[in-house]
């Protein structure tokens, strides 16, 4: 399974079953809308524990692709409805 590690406020979080490109698109769309956006991520180590990160201008977010293929591209399928535009 594909996993993206996220560093936010100096703390680690993660997203499973997503691609870096889809998360980048989600965040860019949220920022373009001009309103704050809450990104649901996992904060648990070894267990699912939802956390919500505030995405807004001036807040630093780092995405780390932990399962890239040999040339650095994302691998793995994107699950249906992983990025739900209707919540933006």
N, C-alpha and C positions, 0 to 999 in steps of 0.2 A: 504494500500500500504506500502511496505517496504521502509524505508529511512535510508540512512547512513549519519551520520554527519561526517564531515571531519574538522580537525583543521590543518591549514597550515599557517605558519608565524604568529601564534597567532590569526588568524581570522577564523570565522566559515564559512564553505561551506557545501553543501549537494549534495547527489545523490539519485534520486528516482528510485524505481523499480529494484534495484540491490541487490545482496547479498554481504556480506563482503568477502566470499570466492571467488567470481568472481572478485572483485576488487583487492584482494590480488594476484590472479593469473595474472591479467592484469599488475599490477605493477611489479611483479616478472619477468614476460616475458619481459617487457620493460627494466628493469635493466640488465637482462641477455644479452640483445642485445647489451649492451655497449654504447648506445647513449641516449641523453636526450629525454624525452617523455613528451608530453603535455596531461594532463588528463582534459577532459571537465567536469565541475561541475556547480552547481547553486550557485550564490552568492546573489540572491535576497531573501528578506524576504517576503513571501506571493506572489511573482511573479517570473516567470522564467527570470533569468538574467545570461547568460552564462559567465563563467570565466574559464580560462585555467591555471592549476597548473603545474609548471615544476617539473618533476620527474627525479631525478638524484642522484647518490651516494652522501651521506652527507647531504641531505635535509630531514628534519623530517616531517613525515606525520602521523597523528593519525586518525584511522577509528573507529567510534563509531556506533554500531548496535543499532538503536533506537527502533526497533520492534522485538526483539527476542521472541521466545516462552518460555515456562516455564523452559526448560532445557538449555537455552542459545544458541540454534541452530538457524540458519537463517530460516525465513519463507517466503512464497510467491514465486511465479514463477519468473523466470528470463526471461525478454522479449527477443524475437528473435533479434539477432545481437546487443545485449547490449555491447558485447565485440568484437570489430571488429579487428581481428588479422592483417588484411591487412594494418592497419594504423600504425602498429609498425615499 
